[in-house]
Amino acid sequence: MIERRLNEHTRMWTKILNAGEHHGHHSRIANSKMVSSEVSANKYFLYKDHKKEGGYRPVVSGCTSNTLGLSNMLSDVVESLCMSVEEPFEIISAEDLLARIDVFNREVADKIDTDPTYDWRDEYILHGTDVKALFPSMSAELSEKSVRKQIEKSKIIWEEIDDMWLTLYIH
């Protein structure tokens, strides 16, 4: 059941993105993305040797799982979106994150003092993957909203997207 649903989503995304269509290889590309292994992603733990208190970091790798085809396609879309951000920045530590949040909070407070209707969420997105408990606390809905807002703000010109398949997929 899960594998069938994954393959249905994968099939739709190959149609939406016209994967391989440029060279007459759509069927070959679509078939290469389908899975029949029923292998779930493995979870393993890495020791945090850079932490004074030690501990373990859980890792779930989809490299050999039944999500690989779909994951690779969607990763390309999201990576392109991230590359389109004009002034990107990366946070290198918890301390760096806290300092940036402190500066951000002061800037937002100043804007709210000037305009009480100001909503920072219309202008900014906080999204991360390596902050204590941030990944488990990111809901699918919040992640989708972040990606959608960035697509709306992006200057990317999406070429060769099949609007009909995209509309069917969304509905």
N, C-alpha and C positions, 0 to 999 in steps of 0.2 A: 504494500500500500504506500509506504513512504517513498520507496524508490520510484514507483509509478508517478507520484506527484512531483518528485524532483525532475524526472524526465519530461513531464508535461511543461513545467516551468522552463526547463532548459530548451525544449523544442520551440516554445514561444519566443524566448529571447534570441534564438538563432534567426528566427523569422523577423523579429523586430529590428535587429541589427543588420539584417541581410548578410550574415556571416558567410563568407566565401562566394557570394553571388557575383562579385566583380570578375572572378576568373572561372565561373561555371562550376564551382566546387561546393555549392551550398549543401547538397545532400551528404557529401563526404564529411564536411565540417560538422554538420548536425549529428551525423551518426557517430563521429568520434567523441562527441560530448555526452552521449547517452551512456548510462551506467547499467550494469546488470550484476554487480558484485555483491550487493546487499551488505557491503562493509561500512560500518559506521566509523567515524573518526576516532582514532585512538587518543586517550588522555594519558599524559605522563607528567612527571614533576622534575623540575630543575632546581638544584640547590642554589640558594641566594648567597653565594660566597662574598658578595660585595656588601652585605649587610652585617652589622655588628652582632645582631641577635640571630642571624642565620635565617632559617625558614625555607620554604619551598614555593616555587612558582608553578601553578598548573599550566600546562600547555596542551591544547587540542589542535592537532594538525590534520588538515583535510587533504593532504597530499596524496593519500591512497584511499580516500573514502568515497562514498557515493555522492558527495557534494562537489567533487573536484571540477567537473565540467561547468556547472552553473556558477560556482564560486569564481573560476577564472574569468568567465565572461563579465560578470558583474564587477569584479575587481578592476578590469580594464576600464569600465565606464566610470567608476568612482575615482580611480587614479587619474584619468583624464580631467575629471572635474576638479580634483585637488590641484593638479598642475595649472589650472586656469586661474587660481587665486592669485591676484596681483601682488599682494603683500603677505605671503604666508610666513608663519613662524612656528617653530617647534619648541616645546618646553623640555628642558633637559633634566629637571629634578623636581622633587616635591617643593623644595625651597623656591625654585624659580617660578613654579606655578603659583604658590602663595603670594609671592611678591607681585606678580602680574595681576592677580585677582585684587590685591590691595589697591594698586594703581587704577585698575578698571573701576572698582567700587567708588573711588574718589571722583573719577571722571563722570560716572553715571550720576552720582549725587549732585555734582555741579549742574549737569544737564537737567535733572529733575527740579532743581531750585529755579532754573530759568523757565522750564516748561513742565508743569506737573503731570501732563498727559504723556510725557516721553516714556516709551517702552523699549528698553535695550534689546529685547528679543526680535524687534523688527530690523535691527541693524547688525547684530552679532550672533554668533553660534559658538557654544562651548562644546567641543567634541574631543575626546581623548581616548587613549587605549592603554596608558601605562601609569595610572595613578591608583593608589590603593583603593580597591573596591569600586572604581569607576566603571570598568567593563561590566561587572555583574549588575550594576545599577542602571545601565543604559537600556531602556526599554526599546523594543522594536519600533514602537510608535515615535519615540523621540529621535531615534536614529533616522527613520524615514523622513521625519519633518526636517531634520538638519540637512539631509541630502537634497530634499525637494527645494528648500530655501536657497541652497547654494546653486542648484540648477537654474532657478529663477533669476538669481543675481549674476550668473555666469555670462560671459560674452562668447561662449562657445557657440559655433555654428554647427548644429548637428546635421550632418549630411547623410544621405542614404538610409535614414531611419524609415521604416515602413509604418506610416501613420495608421493604416488600417489595422495591422496586427497589434500595434501599440494601443489603439483605442479598444480593440476587443479584449486585450489583456487587462487593461485598467478596469473595464466594466466587467 
